[in-house]
C-alpha cells in the first residue's frame, strides 16, 4: 500500500510538471506566455515543418515526455484493461491541448495529441515488460527510477526558477 501511495505521489508531481512544461512552456509568469490561438488538425503537417525544413524534434520530445506517464499509470492500474490505462493519458493530453487553445497560450496540435498518447502507450509497454522480467520487484524498481528522475526534474525546475528571478 505504501508503494502504491508513493507511485500516486510521483504521478501527481509528474503530471503537474508535465502541465507546467507543456501548457505553460516552463514560464514563471503569464506575461511570458505566447499569445497564440491556433488549431492544427492535420497530423504531422505543420508541426514538422520549421522554417521550410523537416524538424521532428518536437514530435520525439512529445513522445518521450509521456513515456513516464504510461509507466506510472500501468504501475497504479496494472489490473485495469489496456483501454482503461490509455484513457487518462489521452484525456490529459487533450486537456493540455484544450487549455492552450482556450487561454490562447499555444498551438493546439493533433500531432501532439497523437504523440503524447503514443508515448504513454510506449510507457505502458515498458512497464508491462518490467512486470514480466521482474515479477516480484517491478513496482519497487519503477518507483526507485521515478524518484531519481523526479528528483532530477525537481532540481531542474529549481534551477530554472532561480535563474529567472
DASUL-V298488 format. One record per residue. N is the residue number from 0. RES is the residue in three letters. SS is DSSP state (H for helix, E for strand, - for the rest). D_FIRST is the distance of its C-alpha to the first C-alpha in Angstrom with 1 decimal. Layout:
BEGIN
<<N | RES | SS | D_FIRST> <N | RES | SS | D_FIRST>>
END
This chain:
BEGIN
<<0 | UNK | - | 0.0> <1 | UNK | H | 3.8> <2 | UNK | H | 5.3> <3 | UNK | H | 5.1> <4 | UNK | H | 6.3> <5 | UNK | H | 8.6> <6 | UNK | H | 9.8> <7 | UNK | H | 10.5> <8 | UNK | H | 12.4> <9 | UNK | H | 14.2> <10 | UNK | H | 15.2> <11 | UNK | H | 16.6> <12 | UNK | H | 18.5> <13 | UNK | H | 19.8> <14 | UNK | H | 20.9> <15 | UNK | H | 22.7> <16 | UNK | H | 24.3> <17 | UNK | H | 25.3> <18 | UNK | H | 26.9> <19 | UNK | H | 28.8> <20 | UNK | H | 30.0> <21 | UNK | H | 31.0> <22 | UNK | - | 32.1> <23 | UNK | - | 33.4> <24 | UNK | - | 34.6> <25 | UNK | - | 33.1> <26 | UNK | - | 35.8> <27 | UNK | - | 35.5> <28 | UNK | - | 37.9> <29 | UNK | H | 38.9> <30 | UNK | H | 42.4> <31 | UNK | H | 41.4> <32 | UNK | - | 40.0> <33 | UNK | - | 42.4> <34 | UNK | - | 44.1> <35 | UNK | E | 44.0> <36 | UNK | E | 43.4> <37 | UNK | E | 43.8> <38 | UNK | E | 42.3> <39 | UNK | E | 42.7> <40 | UNK | - | 42.4> <41 | UNK | - | 43.8> <42 | UNK | - | 41.2> <43 | UNK | - | 42.1> <44 | UNK | - | 45.3> <45 | UNK | H | 45.7> <46 | UNK | H | 42.4> <47 | UNK | H | 43.6> <48 | UNK | E | 47.1> <49 | UNK | E | 47.4> <50 | UNK | - | 51.0> <51 | UNK | - | 52.3> <52 | UNK | E | 50.3> <53 | UNK | E | 47.3> <54 | UNK | - | 44.2> <55 | UNK | - | 40.8> <56 | UNK | H | 38.9> <57 | UNK | H | 37.2> <58 | UNK | H | 36.3> <59 | UNK | H | 34.5> <60 | UNK | H | 32.9> <61 | UNK | H | 31.4> <62 | UNK | H | 30.2> <63 | UNK | H | 28.6> <64 | UNK | H | 27.0> <65 | UNK | H | 24.9> <66 | UNK | H | 23.8> <67 | UNK | H | 20.7> <68 | UNK | H | 19.9> <69 | UNK | H | 20.0> <70 | UNK | H | 17.9> <71 | UNK | H | 15.1> <72 | UNK | H | 15.6> <73 | UNK | H | 15.6> <74 | UNK | H | 12.3> <75 | UNK | H | 10.7> <76 | UNK | - | 13.2> <77 | UNK | - | 14.4> <78 | UNK | - | 15.0> <79 | UNK | - | 17.3> <80 | UNK | - | 20.9> <81 | UNK | H | 22.3> <82 | UNK | H | 24.1> <83 | UNK | H | 21.0> <84 | UNK | H | 19.6> <85 | UNK | H | 23.0> <86 | UNK | H | 23.8> <87 | UNK | H | 21.7> <88 | UNK | H | 23.2> <89 | UNK | H | 26.7> <90 | UNK | H | 26.3> <91 | UNK | H | 25.2> <92 | UNK | H | 28.2> <93 | UNK | H | 30.4> <94 | UNK | H | 29.4> <95 | UNK | H | 30.2> <96 | UNK | H | 33.5> <97 | UNK | H | 34.4> <98 | UNK | H | 33.8> <99 | UNK | H | 36.0> <100 | UNK | H | 38.7> <101 | UNK | H | 38.5> <102 | UNK | - | 38.8> <103 | UNK | - | 41.1> <104 | UNK | E | 39.1> <105 | UNK | E | 39.3> <106 | UNK | E | 40.3> <107 | UNK | E | 38.1> <108 | UNK | E | 38.3> <109 | UNK | H | 37.4> <110 | UNK | H | 37.2> <111 | UNK | H | 34.3> <112 | UNK | H | 32.5> <113 | UNK | H | 33.1> <114 | UNK | H | 32.2> <115 | UNK | H | 29.0> <116 | UNK | H | 27.9> <117 | UNK | H | 29.1> <118 | UNK | H | 27.2> <119 | UNK | H | 24.0> <120 | UNK | H | 24.9> <121 | UNK | H | 25.7> <122 | UNK | H | 22.3> <123 | UNK | H | 20.7> <124 | UNK | H | 23.2> <125 | UNK | H | 22.3> <126 | UNK | H | 18.6> <127 | UNK | H | 19.7> <128 | UNK | H | 22.1> <129 | UNK | H | 19.5> <130 | UNK | H | 17.5> <131 | UNK | H | 20.8> <132 | UNK | H | 21.9> <133 | UNK | - | 18.8> <134 | UNK | - | 17.0> <135 | UNK | - | 14.8> <136 | UNK | - | 14.1> <137 | UNK | H | 14.6> <138 | UNK | H | 11.4> <139 | UNK | H | 11.7> <140 | UNK | H | 15.3> <141 | UNK | H | 14.9> <142 | UNK | H | 12.9> <143 | UNK | H | 15.6> <144 | UNK | H | 18.4> <145 | UNK | H | 17.2> <146 | UNK | H | 16.9> <147 | UNK | H | 20.4> <148 | UNK | H | 21.8> <149 | UNK | H | 20.4> <150 | UNK | H | 22.0> <151 | UNK | H | 25.2> <152 | UNK | H | 25.1> <153 | UNK | H | 24.7> <154 | UNK | H | 27.6> <155 | UNK | H | 29.6> <156 | UNK | H | 29.1> <157 | UNK | H | 30.2> <158 | UNK | H | 33.2> <159 | UNK | H | 34.2> <160 | UNK | H | 34.1> <161 | UNK | H | 36.0> <162 | UNK | H | 38.6> <163 | UNK | - | 39.2> <164 | UNK | - | 39.7>>
END
